[in-house]
């Protein structure tokens, strides 16, 4: 396992750096052609899109990752067909709710009704792609995963740059490029899952209830997590200005890139993690503890190196009109590193079906984040949002760590 794991980690990291890094490396072009207001609009759309994606199907890819090794492919195929039914029902609910609040969410945009509909469908397409990505991770085929991501990324970026630079679409160029490409990606995801036996159509009320009882509490965890990562831009747009939200969006983009590396390593590790957790071998349990410690050390070292290096990267990547964003990046890097530390240990609680515990503490952290954003943005301006994010993620990590040591009886002393 170790040889294949290391190989997969290398492929995942290199592939992720190349694929997601392409979005990062076109920042000099985007920050030249797009205004601060454009970035503010993109930030608000991303926030709405992210929360919508969570509640369409209640983030079913988590169920696939946690339960696949336990159920097996044939049994899971029946669950996936019921996931599709759950996705359709929740899509209609989300679309209705978004449309009802459209004048509040996008009060300054005239065609907000059409925009809301596009966001809802884009969220729906995102969920399909997340499921396909999870399935390929479970197949432990790192190269296939990277290639799929590459083709999606290169087409999206190519169309986006064409619409922004050639046709001067502004923020609409980025948004509508994603709508088109994810529509194609969702269609391919459905084809791939059906062709390879991951879908066996079987409407089952009991399975729907089981999915709902597992995923709905977990959705509070996911929505809480994304609230902490996205709601600050909405508050900045409303409490200060769209321009402030745009500056902060650049700071987040330059900070959250570290999660790209953390997630790449975790994507390779997760399938092996659940295999080890389902094993009765003490050595396998020791391996879980050892890898958890090793990953934590990696996060801390990488965080420190990135904070030292990011000013040079920023001056090369970002247009001068966004220079203020550099002030907020170290705080946000620390915040997202706490999140990097938390992710692998949360999987231990998910394995024990402690989804209600995970959902509850994350939702509390999200409420803390909302309160801190309101108070600190009014008091300190843009940097207040960065402080709110760091405090919230640090609190979430500490509380999660407490519950992991309480419930997960692993050989943490490695003996």
N, C-alpha and C positions, 0 to 999 in steps of 0.2 A: 504493500500500500504506500509506503513512504516514498518510493521512487516515482510512482504515478502521481502522488499528491504533489510532490515538488515540481514535477513536470507541468502539471495542471496549473499550479500557482504561477509559475513563470509565464505560461501561455496567457493566463487570465490577466496578469499584471501588464505584460507587454501589449496584449490586445486591447485592454481597457485604456491604457495610457494613449495608445494610438487612436482608438475610436472616439472616446470621450475627449481625449486631448485635442482632437481636431476641432471640436466646438470651442475649446479653450484657446487654441492657436489662431482662430479667426477673429479673436477679440480686437486686434488692431484695426481690422476692416470694419467690424460692427460698430466699435466706438467712434470711428471716423464718420460713418454714414448715419448713425442713429443719434438722436438727441437725448438729453436727460429725460425729457418727457416720454420719449419712445421707450426707454428702459423702465421708466416708472409704470407705463401701461403693460409692458411685458411682465413686470414683477407682479402686478395685480392679477393678470390673467393666469400666471403660473400658480399663484396662491389658490385661486378658485378652482383651477384645473386639478391641482393636487388633492384638495379636499374632496372634490367630486369623484375622482378616481377611487378613493378609499371606499366610498359608500356604494359604488357600483359593484355588487358582488361581495362587499365587505372584505376586499383584499384576499381573494381565494388562493393566490399563489402560496401563501403561508401554509394553508391546509395541505396543499400538494407536497410541499417540502417536508413538513413534519410527519405526515401520515403515509407517504408513498412507500417507504421501506417496510412499514408495518402491514399495509394492506396488499401490496403487490399491484402490478400493472392492470390485470384483468378486473379486479375489484374496484380499483381507483377509476377505471374508465367509466363505470356507472356513476360514480360520484361526479366526475367531470361533466357528464351530460346534465346532471341536476344543478351543477354550478352555473351552466349556461342559462338554465331557466331562472335561477336566482339573479343572475346578472341582468336579464331582460326585465324582470319585475322591478329591481332596484334602479335600473336606468330610467324607467318611466317616472318613478318617484323623484329621483334626483332632478330630472328635467323639469318636472312640475314645480319643485321647490325653487330651483334657480330662476325659472321664468317669473315666478311670483315676486322674487326679490331683485329682479334685474335693474330696476330704477335706483335701488340703493347701492348695488354693487358697482354699476357703471353709470352713474348719474350724469357724467359729462360726455358720454358717447351716445350719439343719436340713434344708431341702429343697434342698440343693446339687446333687443329681442333676438335678432339673427346671431349676434355674437354669442349669446347664452346657448342657443341651440348648437352652434358649432363646438363650443366648449364641452357640452354634454356628450356629443358624439365622439369628440376627440378622447374624452375620458373613457368611454366605452371601448374604443379601439386600443387604448393604453392597456386596459385590463387583459384583453386578448394577448397582446404582445408579452405582458408580464408572465402569463401562464406558459406561453411557448418558451420563454427564457428559462423559467423554472424547470420545465420538462427536460430541456437540453442540459441544464446543470445536473439533473438527476441521472441523465444518461452518462455523465462524467466525460462528455466529449467537449473538452475545452476548445479545441480548434474549430469545431462546428459553431459553437457559441460565439466565438470571436468573429468568424466570418459572417454570420447572420447580422451581428451588431455592426460590422464594418459596412456591409452593403446598405443597411438602413441609414447609417450615419452619412455616408458619402452622398447618397441621393438627396437626403434632407438638406445637407449643407449646400450642395450644388444648386438645388432649386431655390433655397433661401437667398443665397448670394445673387442669383439671377434676378429675383424679384426686388431685392433691396438696392442693388447697385445699378442694374439696367433699367428697371421700371420705377424706381424711387417709391416703393410701397411702404417704407418705414417699418414700424412694428408689425404691420399686417403681413409683410413678406415672410417674416419668421413664423408667424402663427399659421398662416394658410399653407405654408410648405409642410409643416408638421401635420396638419389635418389630412392633406393629400397622402403623404407617405405612410402615416399610421393607418389610414384606411386600407391601403394596399397590404401593409404588414398584418393587419387583423385578418384580412381574407386569407393570406398565406398561412397564418397561425391555425386557423380553422381547418384548412386543407391538410396541413402537416399532422395535426392531432388526429384527424379522422383517418387519414391514409395509414398512419402508423399504429392504429389500434388504441389510441388514448381516449376515444369517445365511443361509448356503447349506449345508445339512446335507451333510457330507462327512467321514465318519470316515476318518482318514488317520494311520496309525502314524508315518509319517515327519514329518508336521506336529506330531504330539504330541511326538516326540523333539526336534524343532527348538524348540518352545515350552518344553519342559522345560530344554533346554541353555541357552536364553537367560534364562528367567525364574528358574530355581532359584538360580543364582549371584546374580542381582539381588535375590532374596528376602533374602539375607544383608545386603545394603545396606539394604533397607526395614526388616527386623526389627531390625537394629542401630540404625537411626535411631529407631524407635519405642521400643526398649528405653531409649534415652537420654531419651525424652520421657515414659515412663510407669512404668518399673520402680521409680523412686524412691518412688512412692506405696505400692507393695507393701512396700518395705523399711521405710518409715516406719511402716506399719501393724503390721509384725511386730517391729521393733526398738524402737519407742517406743509408739505407740497408734493406734487408729483415729481418734481425735480429732486427733492430729498430722497424719495423712494428710489429714483434712478441711480443716484450716487451710492446708496446703500446696496442696491442690487449688484452693482459692480464689486463692492467689497465682499458680498456673499459669494459671487462667482469666483473671485480670486482665493477665497478661503475654503469653500466647500470642495475644491479640487482635491484636497487631501483625502476626503471621503472616497474619492474615485479609487485611490490606491488601497485604502482599508477594505472597501467593498470587493475589489478585485481578489484580494487574498481570501476573504470570507466566502466568496462565491465558489472558489475551489475547495475550501475546507468543509462547508456545510454538509454536502452529501456524506462525507466520511464521518463527520461528527455524529450524525444520527445513526449511522451504522454502529459506531462505537458505543453510543448510549444504549442501544438495544441489545448489546452484547452482555453476557454474564461474566466475562473475563475481567479480573482485577487489573491486569496489565492494560486493557483497553481503557478502563476508567482513569488509570494513571496517565495515559496518553492524552486524554481530554484535559486533565488538570495541567499537564505540562504545556500543551499547546495554548491553553488560555493564558498562562503566565508569559509564554514566549510572545504571543500576539500583543499583550499589554505593553511589554517592553518595546516592541517594534513601534507601536503607536506613539509612545512618549518620545522616543529618539527621533522619529520622523517629524513630529510636531516641532521640536526644537530646531531641527535643521531647516525646516520650511520657513519658520519665522525669521531666521537669519537670512535666508535666501530671497524671500518674497519681494523686498524693496527693489532689487535689481531686476527681477522678473516683471514687476509692475511697470517700471520705467520703460521696459522694452515692449510690453504688450498693450498698454492702455493709453489712450489719447489724453493729452494734458488737461483737458477740461474736467476729467474725473479724478484729479490728483487728491482731492479731499478724501476719497475712499480709502487711501492707504492708511489713514489714521485708525480705521476701525478693523483692519484685517487681523492684527495679532490677537485681539480679543475674540474675534470670531473663529480663528484657527484653534484657539484653546477650547472654545465651546464645542466645535465639531470633533475635536479629539476626545472630549468626554463622551460624545456619542459613539465614536469609534471604539472606545473601551467598553461601552455598554452592550453593543450589538451581540458579540459572541456569548456573553453570559445570559442575555435574555433568551437565547435559543435553548438554554438549559431549562428555564422555566416553561417555555413552550412545549418541550418534550414531556414534561410532567403534567401537561394540560392545565397549568396555572395561568390560563389566559385571562381569567377574571382579575387575578392579582396584577398581572402585567398591565391590563387595560386600565385598572383603577389608578395605579400609581402614575401611569403616563398621563392620564386625563387630569389628575391633580397637578402634575407638572405643567400641563398646558394652561390650566387656570392660573397658576402662579405666573406663567409667562405673559398671559394677557394682562394681568394686574400690573406686573412690573413694566410692561411696555407702556401702558397708559401713564403710570406715575413717572417713570424715568425719561420717557420721551418729552413729556411736558417740562420736566426739570432740567434735562441735559441736552435735549435735541437728538440728533441722529445717533450719537454715541450711547445714548440711553437705551436704544434698541439693541445695540451690541452687548451692553451689560446685562440686559434682560435675558438674552439668548444664552450667554455664558452661565449665568446663575441657574437658569432653568435646567440646562443640560447637566451641569455639575450635580444639582440636587437629584435629578432623575438617576444618574449613575450611582450615587451613594445609596439611595433607597433600594435600587435594584440589587446592588451588591449585598445588602443586608438580607434580602429575601432569598438570594441564591445560596448564601451560606446557611440560611435557616432550612430550606427545603431540599437542596441538592447535596445528598450525602456522598460526595465524591472524595477520593483520597487527596485532599488539597495539600497535605504534607508530602505527597508522592511516596507513600509507603503503606 
